[in-house]
Amino acid sequence: MEISGIVSAIVIGIVIGVLGRLALPGRQRIGILPTVLVGVVAAFLGSAIAAGFGVQETNGVDWIEWLIQIGLAALGVSLLDRGRGRRVRR
């Protein structure tokens, strides 16, 4: 992957993280930085999964790849949110 691909994956990851957070109902107890990091990781993993299924490169918008990435981001945000809820604050 070239540097331009990495930079675009990070920018797309920011969008993916926000969309993944918006896909969840209710309020999440995590900040914007963890949301963005989850989005970046989801973007990379989603691209790899889409490539594994052979749907990474399609004509037009890669809707299947986007759905995989958003689903992974929503899962990641949900897991982080649940992990935060278990901590006892004093």
Buried (B, 14 or more C-beta within 10 A) or exposed (E): EEEEEEEEBBEBBBBBBBBBBEBBEEEBEBEEEBBBBBBBBBBBBBBEBBEEEEBBEEEEEBEBBBEBBBBBBBBBBBEBBEEBEEEEEE
